[in-house]
């Protein structure tokens, strides 16, 4: 009975270590490494947007794209009305 509990505890500890390792790798890949690279590049003199997880600067890109499309649409309507 005691051996079964000991084996179960060893299994749970090993599984917990494995899960923590995977979580650490994911956090390092998603957050820590990009922030470290951003800090290094800023130190080298590069400027840019700050790293934001998952979406990044997608909102700003979409806003710029919509403004660009509306500008071209306005110009094309202006050209058609002049022709």
DSSP file (Angstrom, degrees, kcal/mol; ACC not computed):
  #  RESIDUE AA STRUCTURE BP1 BP2  ACC     N-H-->O    O-->H-N    N-H-->O    O-->H-N    TCO  KAPPA ALPHA  PHI   PSI    X-CA   Y-CA   Z-CA
    1    1 A X     >        0   0    0      0, 0.0     4,-1.7     0, 0.0     5,-0.1   0.000 360.0 360.0 360.0 -45.1    0.0    0.0    0.0
    2    2 A X  H  >  +     0   0    0      1,-0.2     4,-2.3     2,-0.2     5,-0.1   0.862 360.0  55.1 -66.8 -34.9    2.8    2.4    0.9
    3    3 A X  H  > S+     0   0    0      2,-0.2     4,-2.5     1,-0.2    -1,-0.2   0.880 105.9  51.7 -65.7 -37.5    4.7    1.5   -2.3
    4    4 A X  H  > S+     0   0    0      2,-0.2     4,-2.3     1,-0.2    -1,-0.2   0.913 110.8  47.4 -65.8 -42.2    1.7    2.4   -4.4
    5    5 A X  H  X S+     0   0    0     -4,-1.7     4,-2.4     2,-0.2    -2,-0.2   0.895 112.3  50.2 -64.9 -40.2    1.3    5.8   -2.7
    6    6 A X  H  X S+     0   0    0     -4,-2.3     4,-2.4     2,-0.2    -2,-0.2   0.911 111.6  47.4 -65.2 -42.4    5.1    6.4   -3.2
    7    7 A X  H  X S+     0   0    0     -4,-2.5     4,-2.5     2,-0.2    -2,-0.2   0.902 111.9  51.1 -64.4 -40.7    4.9    5.5   -6.9
    8    8 A X  H  X S+     0   0    0     -4,-2.3     4,-2.5     2,-0.2    -2,-0.2   0.907 110.7  48.5 -63.2 -42.0    1.9    7.7   -7.3
    9    9 A X  H  X S+     0   0    0     -4,-2.4     4,-2.6     2,-0.2    -2,-0.2   0.908 111.1  49.6 -65.2 -42.1    3.7   10.6   -5.7
   10   10 A X  H  X S+     0   0    0     -4,-2.4     4,-2.5     2,-0.2    -2,-0.2   0.918 112.0  49.2 -62.4 -42.8    6.8   10.1   -7.8
   11   11 A X  H  X S+     0   0    0     -4,-2.5     4,-2.7     2,-0.2    -2,-0.2   0.923 111.9  48.1 -61.9 -44.8    4.6   10.0  -10.9
   12   12 A X  H  X S+     0   0    0     -4,-2.5     4,-2.4     2,-0.2    -2,-0.2   0.894 112.1  49.0 -64.8 -40.1    2.7   13.2   -9.9
   13   13 A X  H  X S+     0   0    0     -4,-2.6     4,-2.3     2,-0.2    -1,-0.2   0.927 113.3  47.0 -65.1 -44.4    6.0   15.0   -9.2
   14   14 A X  H  X S+     0   0    0     -4,-2.5     4,-2.2     2,-0.2    -2,-0.2   0.914 113.3  48.3 -62.5 -43.4    7.4   14.0  -12.5
   15   15 A X  H  X S+     0   0    0     -4,-2.7     4,-2.5     2,-0.2    -1,-0.2   0.893 110.9  51.4 -64.4 -40.0    4.3   15.0  -14.3
   16   16 A X  H  X S+     0   0    0     -4,-2.4     4,-2.7     2,-0.2    -2,-0.2   0.906 109.7  49.4 -63.5 -41.9    4.2   18.3  -12.5
   17   17 A X  H  X S+     0   0    0     -4,-2.3     4,-2.2     2,-0.2    -2,-0.2   0.905 111.0  50.4 -63.5 -40.8    7.8   19.0  -13.5
   18   18 A X  H  X S+     0   0    0     -4,-2.2     4,-2.1     2,-0.2    -2,-0.2   0.925 111.9  46.8 -62.9 -45.5    7.0   18.1  -17.1
   19   19 A X  H  X S+     0   0    0     -4,-2.5     4,-2.6     2,-0.2    -2,-0.2   0.920 112.1  50.3 -63.2 -44.6    4.0   20.5  -17.2
   20   20 A X  H  X S+     0   0    0     -4,-2.7     4,-2.6     1,-0.2    -1,-0.2   0.879 108.8  53.1 -62.2 -37.4    6.0   23.3  -15.6
   21   21 A X  H  X S+     0   0    0     -4,-2.2     4,-2.4     2,-0.2    -1,-0.2   0.928 110.5  46.6 -62.8 -44.8    8.7   22.8  -18.2
   22   22 A X  H  X S+     0   0    0     -4,-2.1     4,-2.3     2,-0.2    -2,-0.2   0.902 112.6  49.7 -64.2 -41.4    6.2   23.1  -21.0
   23   23 A X  H  X S+     0   0    0     -4,-2.6     4,-2.6     2,-0.2     5,-0.2   0.926 111.0  49.8 -63.5 -44.0    4.6   26.2  -19.4
   24   24 A X  H  X S+     0   0    0     -4,-2.6     4,-2.6     1,-0.2    -2,-0.2   0.912 110.9  49.3 -61.0 -43.4    8.1   27.8  -19.0
   25   25 A X  H  X S+     0   0    0     -4,-2.4     4,-2.5     2,-0.2    -1,-0.2   0.902 111.9  48.8 -63.0 -40.5    9.0   27.1  -22.7
   26   26 A X  H  X S+     0   0    0     -4,-2.3     4,-2.9     2,-0.2     5,-0.3   0.927 112.6  46.8 -65.8 -44.6    5.7   28.6  -23.9
   27   27 A X  H  X>S+     0   0    0     -4,-2.6     4,-2.6     1,-0.2     5,-1.8   0.905 113.6  49.4 -63.8 -40.8    6.1   31.7  -21.8
   28   28 A X  I  <>S+     0   0    0     -4,-2.6     5,-2.8    -5,-0.2     6,-0.3   0.917 115.2  43.6 -63.3 -43.1    9.7   32.1  -23.0
   29   29 A X  I  <5S+     0   0    0     -4,-2.5     5,-0.2    -5,-0.2    -2,-0.2   0.896 122.7  36.0 -69.7 -41.3    8.6   31.6  -26.6
   30   30 A X  I  <5S+     0   0    0     -4,-2.9    -2,-0.2    -5,-0.2    -3,-0.2   0.844 136.5   3.2 -84.9 -34.7    5.6   33.9  -26.5
   31   31 A X  I  X5S+     0   0    0     -4,-2.6     4,-1.9    -5,-0.3    -3,-0.2   0.800 121.6  48.1-121.2 -54.0    6.7   36.7  -24.1
   32   32 A X  I  ><S+     0   0    0     -5,-1.8     4,-2.5     1,-0.2     5,-0.2   0.921 110.0  48.3 -69.4 -46.5   10.2   36.6  -22.7
   33   33 A X  H  ><S+     0   0    0     -5,-2.8     4,-2.5    -6,-0.2    -1,-0.2   0.924 113.4  46.8 -63.2 -45.6   12.2   36.1  -25.9
   34   34 A X  H  > S+     0   0    0     -6,-0.3     4,-2.5    -5,-0.2    -1,-0.2   0.903 113.8  48.6 -62.9 -38.4   10.4   38.8  -27.9
   35   35 A X  H  X S+     0   0    0     -4,-1.9     4,-2.4     2,-0.2    -2,-0.2   0.897 111.6  49.8 -66.9 -38.5   10.8   41.3  -25.1
   36   36 A X  H  X S+     0   0    0     -4,-2.5     4,-2.2     2,-0.2    -2,-0.2   0.918 112.4  47.4 -64.0 -43.3   14.5   40.4  -24.7
   37   37 A X  H  X S+     0   0    0     -4,-2.5     4,-2.7     2,-0.2    -2,-0.2   0.898 110.9  51.9 -64.7 -40.8   14.9   40.9  -28.5
   38   38 A X  H  X S+     0   0    0     -4,-2.5     4,-2.4     2,-0.2    -2,-0.2   0.923 110.4  48.3 -60.4 -45.0   13.0   44.2  -28.4
   39   39 A X  H  X S+     0   0    0     -4,-2.4     4,-1.9     1,-0.2    -2,-0.2   0.904 112.4  49.1 -62.6 -42.0   15.2   45.5  -25.6
   40   40 A X  H  X S+     0   0    0     -4,-2.2     4,-1.4     2,-0.2    -2,-0.2   0.913 111.7  48.2 -64.4 -43.7   18.4   44.4  -27.5
   41   41 A X  H  X>S+     0   0    0     -4,-2.7     5,-2.4     1,-0.2     4,-0.6   0.885 110.5  50.8 -67.5 -38.1   17.2   46.1  -30.7
   42   42 A X  H ><5S+     0   0    0     -4,-2.4     3,-0.8     1,-0.2    -1,-0.2   0.879 107.9  53.8 -65.0 -36.2   16.3   49.3  -28.9
   43   43 A X  H 3<5S+     0   0    0     -4,-1.9    -1,-0.2     1,-0.2    -2,-0.2   0.836 106.4  52.9 -64.6 -32.2   19.8   49.3  -27.3
   44   44 A X  H 3<5S-     0   0    0     -4,-1.4    -1,-0.2    -5,-0.1    -2,-0.2   0.592 127.8 -99.5 -79.0 -11.3   21.3   49.0  -30.8
   45   45 A X  T <<5S+     0   0    0     -3,-0.8     2,-0.3    -4,-0.6    -3,-0.2   0.429  77.1 136.0 109.5   0.0   19.3   52.1  -31.9
   46   46 A X      < -     0   0    0     -5,-2.4    -1,-0.4    -6,-0.1     2,-0.3  -0.608  35.6-160.4 -79.9 139.8   16.3   50.5  -33.7
   47   47 A X        +     0   0    0     -2,-0.3     2,-0.3     3,-0.0    -5,-0.0  -0.883  27.3 122.6-118.3 154.4   13.0   52.1  -32.9
   48   48 A X        -     0   0    0     -2,-0.3     2,-0.1   -10,-0.0     3,-0.1  -0.979  59.4 -43.2 177.4-176.0    9.6   50.6  -33.4
   49   49 A X        -     0   0    0     -2,-0.3     2,-0.1     1,-0.1     8,-0.1  -0.382  62.9-104.5 -70.2 149.5    6.3   49.5  -31.8
   50   50 A X        -     0   0    0      1,-0.1     2,-0.3    -2,-0.1    -1,-0.1  -0.449  43.0 -96.8 -71.6 148.1    6.5   47.8  -28.5
   51   51 A X        -     0   0    0     -2,-0.1     2,-0.4   -17,-0.1    -1,-0.1  -0.487  41.9-173.9 -69.3 129.3    5.8   44.0  -28.5
   52   52 A X     >  -     0   0    0     -2,-0.3     4,-0.6    -3,-0.1     5,-0.1  -0.995  29.8-107.0-126.1 133.8    2.2   43.1  -27.7
   53   53 A X  T  4 S-     0   0    0     -2,-0.4     2,-2.1     1,-0.1     3,-0.4  -0.254  82.4 -18.2 -65.1 142.2    1.2   39.5  -27.3
   54   54 A X  T  4 S+     0   0    0      1,-0.2    -1,-0.1   -24,-0.2    -2,-0.0  -0.395 137.0  40.6  66.7 -68.9   -0.9   37.8  -30.0
   55   55 A X  T >4 S+     0   0    0     -2,-2.1     3,-1.6     1,-0.2    -1,-0.2   0.761  78.5 179.6 -86.2 -24.4   -2.3   40.7  -31.9
   56   56 A X  T 3<  -     0   0    0     -4,-0.6     3,-0.3    -3,-0.4    -1,-0.2  -0.367  68.9 -26.4  62.2-134.0    0.7   43.0  -32.0
   57   57 A X  T 3> S+     0   0    0      1,-0.2     4,-2.0     2,-0.1    -1,-0.2  -0.074  97.1 124.6-103.8  33.4    0.0   46.2  -33.9
   58   58 A X  H <>  +     0   0    0     -3,-1.6     4,-2.5     1,-0.2     5,-0.2   0.858  69.0  57.1 -61.5 -37.0   -2.8   44.7  -36.0
   59   59 A X  H  > S+     0   0    0     -3,-0.3     4,-2.2     1,-0.2    -1,-0.2   0.932 108.0  46.4 -61.9 -45.8   -5.3   47.3  -34.9
   60   60 A X  H  > S+     0   0    0      1,-0.2     4,-2.4     2,-0.2    -1,-0.2   0.887 111.8  52.2 -64.6 -38.2   -3.1   50.2  -36.1
   61   61 A X  H  X S+     0   0    0     -4,-2.0     4,-2.5     2,-0.2    -2,-0.2   0.919 109.6  48.4 -63.6 -43.0   -2.5   48.4  -39.4
   62   62 A X  H  X S+     0   0    0     -4,-2.5     4,-2.5     2,-0.2    -2,-0.2   0.910 111.2  50.5 -64.1 -42.0   -6.2   47.8  -40.1
   63   63 A X  H  X S+     0   0    0     -4,-2.2     4,-2.2     1,-0.2    -1,-0.2   0.923 112.3  46.8 -62.3 -44.4   -6.9   51.5  -39.3
   64   64 A X  H  X S+     0   0    0     -4,-2.4     4,-2.4     1,-0.2    -2,-0.2   0.899 111.8  51.5 -63.5 -39.7   -4.2   52.6  -41.7
   65   65 A X  H  X S+     0   0    0     -4,-2.5     4,-2.6     2,-0.2    -2,-0.2   0.904 109.7  49.1 -64.8 -41.9   -5.5   50.2  -44.4
   66   66 A X  H  X S+     0   0    0     -4,-2.5     4,-2.4     2,-0.2    -1,-0.2   0.913 112.2  48.4 -64.4 -42.5   -9.0   51.5  -44.1
   67   67 A X  H  X S+     0   0    0     -4,-2.2     4,-2.1     2,-0.2    -2,-0.2   0.906 112.0  49.9 -63.2 -40.8   -7.8   55.1  -44.3
   68   68 A X  H  X S+     0   0    0     -4,-2.4     4,-2.4     2,-0.2    -2,-0.2   0.927 111.5  47.6 -63.8 -45.5   -5.7   54.2  -47.4
   69   69 A X  H  X S+     0   0    0     -4,-2.6     4,-2.5     1,-0.2    -2,-0.2   0.904 112.0  49.2 -63.7 -41.1   -8.7   52.5  -49.1
   70   70 A X  H  X S+     0   0    0     -4,-2.4     4,-2.3     2,-0.2    -1,-0.2   0.871 110.2  52.2 -67.1 -34.4  -11.0   55.4  -48.4
   71   71 A X  H  X S+     0   0    0     -4,-2.1     4,-2.3     2,-0.2    -2,-0.2   0.933 112.1  44.7 -65.4 -45.5   -8.4   57.8  -49.8
   72   72 A X  H  X S+     0   0    0     -4,-2.4     4,-2.6     2,-0.2    -2,-0.2   0.873 112.0  52.9 -66.7 -36.3   -8.0   55.8  -53.0
   73   73 A X  H  X S+     0   0    0     -4,-2.5     4,-2.2     2,-0.2    -1,-0.2   0.916 109.5  49.0 -63.9 -42.0  -11.8   55.5  -53.3
   74   74 A X  H  X S+     0   0    0     -4,-2.3     4,-2.3     2,-0.2    -2,-0.2   0.918 112.2  48.5 -62.4 -44.2  -12.2   59.2  -52.9
   75   75 A X  H  X S+     0   0    0     -4,-2.3     4,-2.5     1,-0.2    -2,-0.2   0.905 110.8  49.9 -64.6 -40.8   -9.5   59.8  -55.6
   76   76 A X  H  X S+     0   0    0     -4,-2.6     4,-2.3     1,-0.2    -1,-0.2   0.896 112.1  47.8 -66.9 -37.8  -11.1   57.4  -58.0
   77   77 A X  H  X S+     0   0    0     -4,-2.2     4,-2.1     2,-0.2    -1,-0.2   0.881 111.7  51.2 -67.0 -36.8  -14.5   59.0  -57.6
   78   78 A X  H  X S+     0   0    0     -4,-2.3     4,-1.5     2,-0.2    -2,-0.2   0.913 111.2  47.1 -65.2 -43.1  -12.9   62.4  -58.1
   79   79 A X  H  X S+     0   0    0     -4,-2.5     4,-1.4     1,-0.2    -2,-0.2   0.913 112.3  50.0 -65.8 -42.4  -11.2   61.3  -61.3
   80   80 A X  H  < S+     0   0    0     -4,-2.3    -1,-0.2     1,-0.2    -2,-0.2   0.872 109.8  50.7 -64.8 -36.1  -14.4   59.7  -62.6
   81   81 A X  H  < S+     0   0    0     -4,-2.1    -1,-0.2     1,-0.2    -2,-0.2   0.812 111.1  48.9 -72.8 -27.5  -16.4   62.8  -61.9
   82   82 A X  H  <        0   0    0     -4,-1.5    -1,-0.2     1,-0.2    -2,-0.2   0.743 360.0 360.0 -80.6 -23.1  -13.9   65.0  -63.7
   83   83 A X     <        0   0    0     -4,-1.4    -1,-0.2    -5,-0.1    -2,-0.2   0.472 360.0 360.0 -79.5 360.0  -13.8   62.7  -66.8
